[in-house]
Amino acid sequence: MPRFGATIRTSMRQCAAMRNMPSMARAATPLTSALLSKRWNSTEKLASPDAADVMRLDRLRNIGISAHIDSGKTTVTERILYYTGRIKEIHEVRGRDNVGATMDWMELEREKGITIQSAATYAQWGETNLNIIDTPGHVDFTIEVERALRVLDGAVLVLCSVSGVQSQTITVDRQMRRYDVPRISFINKMDRAGANPKRIIEQIRTKLKMPAAALQVPIGAEDSFEGVVDILSNQAIYNRGARGEDIVYGKVPEHLVEAVSEAREELVAMLAEVDDEIGEMFIEDTEPTVDELHAAVRRATIARKFTPVLMGSAIKDKGIQALLDAVVRYMPKSTEVQNTMLDIKNYEKEVAVVPYSNQPFVGLAFKLEEGKYGQLTYIRVYQGRLEKGQFAYHVKSGKKVKIARLARMHSNSMEDIDSVGAGEICALFGIDCASGDTFTDGSTQYSMSTMFVPDPVISLSLTPKEKNTTNFSKALNRFQKEDPTFRVHIDEESNQTIISGMGELHLDIYVERMRREYNVDCVTGKPQVAFRETASVKATFSYTHKKQTGGAGQFGRVEGYIEPIESGEHADKPHEFVNRVMGGTIPAQYISACQKGFMDGMREGFMVGHPIVGVRMVLEDGAAHSVDSSELAFRLATFYAFSEAFKATKPRILEPIMTVEVSAPIEFQGNVLGTINKRKGIIVDTESQEDYCSVVAEVPLNNMFGYSTELRSGTQGKGEFSMEYKRHAPVYPEVQEELIKEHQKKLAEKK
């Protein structure tokens, strides 16, 4: 029996003892019942669906391809489309033939060799229909991953065989957990120098905290990578033909027999920890059959307790067909996913989605694009059927809209269709809505929960070179509608247009798109970091607002204190207002005005003019006048009280701290560490991988401008880096003084 057995058997016997208890003794508690009815419990009562619809849904998979930048997602997707017969030729990212990969259809994507927008397509593998969304890997475009995972049932997490788990991999993992999306892990670039799949699997277990085991053993590696051995079927798999389209099965090479046996034992041991049936067999020393192992992998994957790991090289056309087989075999059907919606008529009570086409229509608009035929709206149909010519109701506005045209997307091209059933992804034309809006057929008032939208971390002033151009405002309005992380506002003091986003590249892309798509050349100002202000100690206030102008005046007195909210105490609340007024000293109708005054004070800080966060205001007492008190009086009283008290809290300026991951050849490790130290970064982790090194650090965003140029010059163009927002943290005292002086200088210049 497996040599791993001794390490697990004791705990497994304890589990077995519980399983052998009388059923009454181990009956499900209300808590366990609630947990079991989470997203993956598909045993809800369902209306009798049509047999043809059930068969269609059994043969449908909605998957996303996600990863860190440059892991090969788009290359993997290109091979999937080729092997499924969706495209006739393979084109590469940044291809020399000037065509480019199918899913990177934007001109900017092909120039820069990165994915900027998620692109949807569909394909067929055997009898199974696949809806596929290829997502960006750069952290600046993380909203594209966010909204794709919101509507998908499963995902393929692509990892580089050398770099492994990187910063954006961790972000994607967090997004998958947020939306309860199971994943298959695919170790790509097995032909690359330094490929080490065992180390990558260990990183999945330790860095992503996800139990993982290989379903394949590589035949060779780096330049000698030839194919893989399927551990379950015990067969060698080779890709032959001009583009790897011919699959050849063979015997396991002699030198890999022992490695395959060990890998199988490791897989069984890992499954025994996460699957009850394999666990029982493991204790009883019973060898599971191939079918039992397949079933266990599927159960554990769908329950998000385990990720199966496959490997290959997309650029060398190896391992993709086996990945497709795994998607069909292990990814959930739409009917196995328990989604919920909110019943607006019934106090937003949660209602389970019934994922069949004979139900009332409910769909979620998750992505918008401006096309040549008007706004293109991507919709995931959760239940019911959507047909061309029918009317749909926009839940938020209550408006009735006619579905004039329905299409199935293939990158930037489309195929007109007459109807789509539950579980499908389609596109509508000419519908006015925002990303995250719900549509129904009017018979219900259900709303789907929307996706998480991160806050911007960087801003730029933007001025068109030519004045009075209507295209400038048109472009900004369109981009805001398409991308919830792209924000625009007018600075009240300077009257400049300020754009905000997730990073320098994010904003650069939009500035370039304005030039290309709207013929608007713009001048950008110096990047502005999204600083915040906060209190560090408690401070009391007692303020009386009194104003007499003849007739009824203004009077309001407020007393209480403000204090910092401890980090982690209210992670989702950047501020809090607490009413502790007793005895009606402040009439109840004025309490909301006091809260508005507090919010007015939080909107703009008193040191550098940035918003205030992490402050709790507690209103304890006050006084009112029967004639002169009003909502305005108490709003102003609270605002002035807050501004006075905040100055007494020893306020601090917070700056965004970024997690920066740099990879470069090992000989430049000293240079990389030097550049990070120079920018006041804190080294979190370093890792050497034969001829490459990886450095993870936390660096203030304000110090990261121009780092790309410095890194390239210090590593002979061989270094690359990515960064992601981590948290806001206090700046150094000398930096705070400098920022305050700069702000005061700007105010003086404006006067």
N, C-alpha and C positions, 0 to 999 in steps of 0.2 A: 504494500500500500504506500501512498505518497510519503516521501521523507518529511514533508511539511506537516504531516498529521500530528506529530507530538506537540507541536507548538500551539495547536488550536483545540485539540480534542477535549481538554478539561472544560473550557468554557462551553463547548458545543454540547457536552453531556448535561450541563446545567440547563441549557435550552431544551434538550430532549426531555429532561425531567419535567419541565413546565408543560411540554406538549402532551406528556402522558398523564397529566392531572385530569380529574373528571371535568367534563365540559362546564359544569356549573361553577366549579372553582376558578376556572379561567375565562369566565364569560366576559365579553367586551364591556368596558365601562363607558359612560357617556363621553369621556375624553377621548378614549381610543376610537370610539365610533365616529366622533367628529373628525379626528385625524384621518381615519380611513376614507371619509367622504370628501377628502381634499380633491385636487384636480384630477388625479388618475384613477379615481373610482368610477367605473362605468356601469355600475349595477343599478343606476337610478331607473325608476319606472318610465318607460318610453312608450309613446304612441306607436301603434303597429305601422312600421314603415313598409314601403313597397320593396318587394324582393329584388328588383333590378337596381333600386337605389342602394340597398344594402351591399349588393355585389360591387357596385361602383365605388362605394366608400371603402370596402375591403381592399380595393386595388388602388388606393390613393394615398400618397405621402406628401406632406408639406414640409420641406426641409430648407435650412439655410446653411450657407458655407461661411464660417467665421474664423478669424485668426488674427494674430499680430501682423503688422505690415511686413510685406516681403516674405511671407511664409509659403506663398504659392496658391492662394485661394482661387484667384481668377484662372490660373493655369489648370488647376484641378477641374474647375467648372467647364473650361473649354474642352477638356478631354471627355467629361461626362456628356456634353452635348454631341461630341463627335461619335462616341461609342453607342449612344442611343439613337443615332441617325438624324439628330436635329439639325446638324450642320454637315456640310460635305467636305470642308477643309479645315485644318487646324491653323490658327494664326496666334502668334505669341504677343504677350505684353511687350510694348515697345518693339514690335516686329520690324525687321528690315524691309519687309515687303510693303511698308506704309499702310497696312490694313489694320493691324491691331486685333486684340482679343475681342470676341463677339460681345461679351458683357461690358467691356470698357468702351462704350460707344461715343462718349463725349470726346471732343478734340483735345481738351485739356488732360483728360485721363490718359490718352494715348501718348501725349507729349511727355508727361511727367512719369508715366509708368506706374501710376497708383490708381486705385478705385476711389472715386469721390462720392458717387451716388450708388445706393444699392440698386441692382437691376434684377427684374423678375423674368423668368422664362418657364417653360414647361417641356417635358420630355416623357418618353415612355421606355421603360426597361422591362422586357418581357411583357407580361400582362398588367404591369403596375404603372400608373400615371404618376409623374413626379412634378410638383410645383416647386421650383428652385429659386431662391433669392441669394445672389452673390453680394456680400456686404463689404464695406471698406474696412481696412485694417488700421488706418491712422486714427489716433485718438481724437483729432480735430473733427472727425466726421462720425463720432460715436452715436449720434442721434439716429443715423441710418441703421446701425446695428440694433439700437434700442427698439425702433418701431418694427423692424423685420422680425425680431424674436418675439415681439408682442403677439404676432398673428401666426407664428409657425408652431408646428407640433413636435419638431425634432431638429437637430442640427448636427453638422459635421464640424468638429473643431480641428483645424489643420495646424500642425506644429512642425517647425523646422527640425530636421534630425540633428542639427548642430546647436542651434540657439535654444531650442526647447521652449519652456514656459517663460515668456517675456512679459513686460508690463501690460501691454494691451491684451495678452492672453488672459491675465488675471481679471482685467476689466470685463472681457467677454464672458468669462466664467461667472462673474458676479451678475451680469445681465441675464445669463441663462438661468441662474438660480432664482432671480427676481420673478421670472415668468414661468418657472417650473418646466423648463425645456430640457429633455434628456439629450445626451450627445453621444456620438461615436467619435473617437479620436483617431486622426489619421496622421501618422508621422511621414511627412513629405521630404523630398530632397535626400533620399537614401543614397544617391550617387555623389553627394557632396563630400569633400574631404573632411574628416573628423566626425562622420555620421556615427551616432551611438544611441540606438533606440532604447537600450536598457536604462541609460541615464535619463532619457526623456520620460519613460514610464515612471521612474522613481520620482521625478519632478512633479508629475501629475498627482501622485499620491501625497507628496509632502507639501508642495506649494499650493496646489488647488484643493487639497484635502478631499480627494475623490478616489475611492478604491478603483484600481485599474489593473488589467492584465492583458497581455498580448494574445491575439487569436492567430498570429502568424509569426514565423521565424524567418529572418531574411536569409537569402542565399547569396552570400558575399555582401560587400559594402563598398562605399566610395566608387572608384572606377570599375571594380569587379562586381558590382551589384547586378544580379541576373534575374532575380524573381523572389518568390516567397514560398514557404511551406505552410499549408493550412494545418493548424494543430489538430482541429477536430476531425477532418477527413483523412489526415495523415498523407496528404498528397502535395507534391511540388507543383507550383503554378508558374508557368513562363509566358511572357508576351512575345509573340512572333509577328512577322509581317512588317510592312513598311512603317506603319504607325501603331504597332502593338495591338492590332485588332483581332489577331488570331490567338486564342488561348490554348496552350498545350499543357496537359497534365502528365506528370511523371512520378517516378518513385522518389522517396526522400533520399538526397545524397548521403552516402555512407558517413561522411564526417559530421553530419548534422543530426543523426539518429538520436544520440544521447541528449543533445540540446533541445530537440523537439519533445522528447520524453519529459525532460525537466520543466519545459515551458507548460506542458499539459498539466503536470502535477501542480505547478504554481497557479494555473487558471482554476483548477478544481478547488484548491485550498482557498483562493480568493473568493470564489463563488460560495463556498461553504459558509463564509462569514456573512454574506449578504442575502442568501437565499435559503429558506427553510428546508425545501425538498432536498437540495444538494447537501445541506448541513446534516440532515438525518442519514442520508446515504453515506456521508463521510464518516460519521460515528460508527455506523454498522459495517464499515469496510466493504461497502458495495461499490463496484465500479460503475459510474453513470454511462449510459449509452450516448451516442452522438446526438440523437434527437433530444434526449433529456438535457444535455449540455446546451444545445441551441435554445431550448425553451427557457432554461435558467438564465442564460445571458439576456434573452429578451425581457423576461420578468424584471430582472435586476436593473436593466438599462432604463426601461419605462418607469420604474419606481425611483429613478435617479439615485440609486445606491451604488452604481457601478458604471464604468465606461469601458467598452471593449476597444482595444487598440489594434489598428491595422497599419500597414506601412507600404510605401512604394515611392516612385519618383514620377511625378506628373510630367515633367519636362522630357523624361526618357520614355514616356508612354508605358509605365509599368505600375500595376497594382490598382488601377482605377475600376476595372470590371468587378474585382472582388469587393471593392468599397461599395459599389452599386448593389451587389448582392446583399451586403450587410445592411444597407439602408432599407431594402425591402424586407429583410428578415427581422431586423431588430427595432426599427423605428415604429412608433405607434400609428395606428389608423386614427382618422379624425373622430371616430366613434369611441375610441378608448381614452379620449381627452375630456375631462370634465371642466368645461368653462362655465363661468357664471356671469349673469347680467343683473342690473338693478331695475326693479319695478318702480318707476317714478310715481305711479298712482298709489302705491302701497308703501309710502315712506321709505323708498329706496331699499326695499327688502331684497335680499339676494335670491335669484331664481336660477335654476340650472338650465343651461342651454341643452335643447334636444336636437342633436346634430343630424337631422334628417330633412329631406326636401319637402315632406308633406306637412311641415309646421309653418306658422306665420314667419315671414321673412324678417331676419335681423342681420345686418351687416355693419362692419366697422371700416371707415375710411382711414387708412394708416399712412398714406403717402400721397403727396400732390406733385404734379409736374405741369409746367406750361408747355403745351404742344402746339403744333401748327393749327389744330382744330379747336383751340381753347384749352381750358384747364382739364388736365387728365387726372382722374381720381382713382387710386388703387383701393380696391375693397376686398376684404375677406368676408365671405358669406358664412356665417356661423350656423344659421338654421334657415329652413325655407328655400325658396327658389326665386331667382331674379330673372325676369324676362324682358326682352326688348319690347318697348312700347308700353310697359306697365308704369304705374305711378308709385313712387316711393316717398316716404315722409321723413323729413329731416327733424330728428327728435329735438334738437336744441332750439331751433327756430319755429318748428311746427309747420314749416312750408311744405307744400306738395310739389314734387318735381317729377317730370316725365323722363323715363330712361329712353332717350332717343337712339343711343348707340351703345352696344356692349362689345368689348374686345378682350381677347386673351393676349397678354404681352409676351413678346420674345425680344428681350433687351429693348431697343428703341423701335422695333417694328411690331406690328400687331396683326391679329387675325380676327375678323368680325365673327361674332357668334350670336345665336338667338336667345340662349338662356344658359344659366349656370346654377348648379345645385349646391346644397350644403357642403361645406368643407373646401370649396374652390376659391381661387383668387382670380379676380378679373379687374378690368378698368372701365370707367365710365367717362363720358365727355360732357363738358358744358355744365357741370354741377357745381354750384357755389357752396363750398363748405370749407372747413379747416381740418387739419390733420387731427385724428382722434375723435371725430364726430360719428354718431351712430345713425343708421337709416333703418326704418321698418316699413311694413306694408300698410301701416295705419291702424291695424287691428289691435296692436299692443302699444304700451308706452314703456318699452324696455330700453335701457342704455348700457352699452358695454363700458367697462372701466378703460380709461385711456392709458397712455404710456408715460413713463417717468422722463422728465425733461431736465437735464442738468443746467445749472446757472452758468452764464458766460464768465470767462476769466480775463479777457483782454478786450480793450477798446481802441478805436482809431478815429480821428476826425477825418471827414471825407468831404471834399469840395470839388464839384465839377469844373473843368477848365472853361467850358462854355456856359454862361449864365442862361437862365430862362429856358432850360431844356426840360420838356415834359417827360422824356425817357428816364431821367434820373429818378424821379419819384415813382414811376412805373416799375422800374427795376427793383427798387428797394421794397416796394409793396409786394411784388411777386416773390422775392427771395424770403421775406418774412413769413409769407404764407406757406412756402415750401418747407422751410427749415425753422422749427420752433426755437433752436438755439441761436439763431441769428436775430439780433435785436437792433432796433434803430430808435434814437430819440434826438431831440433838438436841445442843445445846451442853452439854458435860459439866459446865461450871462454873455456867452460869446456868440450865441445864435448859430453855432456850427452844428452840422449834422454829425452825430456820433454813432458809429456802428460797433457792435459788440459781438463777440463769438468765442469759440473754444480754443483758439490759438492763432498764431501768425499766419500759418498756412491756410486755415479756414477763411480768414478775412482776405488774404491775398487772392484766393480763388474767386471770391465774389467780386472783388475789384476788377479782376481780369475778365470775368464773365460779363460785367457791365460794359467793358470796352468791346468785347467781341459780339455779344448778343444784342446790345442796345446802342452801340456806337457812342458811348459816353466815356470820355477820358476823364479820370479823376486824379486829384492830388491828395495824397494821404499825409496826415500829420504823424507826429511821434506816437508810438504805441502807448496807451495808458493802461496801467495795471488796475484791476478792480480791488483797490484797497478797501478796508473796512475800519470802523472805529468801535471801541468797546470800553466798558468800565472795568476797573480793577478792584475797587473797594466800594463799600456801602456808603451812601450819602443821603442825609435827610433833606426835606424841603418843606417850607411853609411860605406860601406866596399868595399875596392878595392882589388881584387885578381890579383896579378902580379907575373909572373914567367918567367924567361928568361933562356933558356938552350942551346942557339945556334940555329940559324934558327928561325922558327916561334915559338913564346912563347905563354903565356897564359895571357889574360887581360880581366877583367870584373869588372865593378863597379855597385853596387846596392844601392839604398837609399829608405827608407820608414819607416814603423813602424809595430810592432806586438802588439796585444791587446787581452785580454780575450774575448771569446764569452760568453755573459750572458746566464745563465742557462735558458732553455726554449726558447731562441731566435732561436736556430737551434737544436732542439732536435735530428734530424736525421743526423746532420753534426758535427762530432767531431773536424773538422778543416775546414778552408776556406782560399782560396788564391784569392786575389783581385788585378787585374791589373789596375793601374791608370796612367800608363806611357803615357805622351803626347809628341808629336813632334818627335817620333821615336828615342829618346835618347838611348833606348835599342831596337835594331831591332826586328821586330815581330817574326822572326824565333827562337829567343833565349828566348822568354817568357815561352814557355813550359819547357825549360831547367831550368829556374828559379823556376817554380812550382815543378819540380822533386827534385831540391835542398832543397826546403821547406819540401817536403815529406820525404826526407832522414833524415832531422833533427828531424821530428816528430816521426820517427820510434823508436828511443831510446833516452830516457831522459838523462839529465846531472847530476841528483842527485842520482838516484838509478837504472838507466838503464832500466826503464819501459817506454812504449810509452807515448808520450805527446798528450793530448786532449784539446779541448776547446780553441783553439788559432786561431786567424785570422791574416794572414800576408797581408799587403797592400804594394804593390810595386809602388812607386811614381816617381822615377827618376833613372838615371844611366848613364853609358857611355860605349862606345864600341870602339875597335880599328879595323881599316879596315883589318889588317893582323892577329894580335894576338888573336882577339876574336873568341871564338868557343862555341859550346854548353857545352862542358866540363868546360870551364872557367867560364861561367855564373852559371852552376850548382854548382860548388865549391864555387863561390863567395856568392851565396844565402845561401848555407849550413853554411858557416863560419859566415855570417852576422846574420843568425838566431840563431846560437849557442851563439854568443856574446850578442845579444839583449835579448835572453831568460833568461840569467843569471841576467839581469837587471830588470826583471819583478817581482821580489820577488816571485819566483816560489814556488808552494806548491805541496805536495804529496797528492793524493786522494786515498782513500781506499774504497773497496766495503762495503756498509752497507746492512745488511740483516734484513728482517722482520721476527722475531722469534715469534712463537706462542707456548706457553707451556700450557699443561693441566695436572692437578694433583689433587688428593683429597684435599679438602678445608683445612685440618689440616696442609698441607705442603705449604700453600700459602706464609708464611713468608720465608721459605727456598728458594722457587722459586724466589721471589723478591730479596733475598740476592744474589743468584748466578748471576742474571742478572746485578745487581748494581756492583758486583765485576768485571764483564767483561765490565764495562763502557757502559752499555746499557741504553737506554732511554725508560721508560715505556710509551706506547701509550694508552693502554686500559686494563682494568681488568674487569672480569665478573665472578660473583659467580652463580652457578647453583646447589642449594641444597647441595649435598655433593661433588661437583666438582668445581674447579676454573679454569679460563682461563686467561692467561696473554699474551698480545701482546706487543712486544718491538722491538726497532731498535737497533741492536748491530753490531759493526764492525766484519767482517768475521774473521779478524786476531785474534780476542779474543774468537772465538767460538770453536777452536780446543780442543777436549777432553771434551766438554760440556756434551755429552751423558753419559759418565761415572759418572761425577759429579752429574748430575740430577738423575740418577738411585740410587746412594748412598744416596742422600739427600731426596729421596721420597720413600725409601724402594722398589725400582723397579716399583713403580706405576705411575711415571711421564713419559710423552712422549712429544716430541717437533718436530716441523717442521720449516724449514726456507726457505726463498725465497729472491732472489736478489731484492733490492729496488732501489739503486742508488749509485753513487760514491760521497764521501764527503771528505773534507780536514781532515787530521789527526791532532792530538794535536801537538803543537810545539815541546814538549819534545820527542814525538814519532818520529817526522820528523828528529830530530837531531840523534836519535838512529839509524834510518834506514839508514841515510847517512853514519854514522860511520861504520855500518856493511858492506855497499856496498864498501866503500873505503878499508876496511880491506880485503875483498875478492879479490879486484883488486890487492892489495899489495902482497897477498899470491900467486896469479897467476904469478906475475912478478918474 
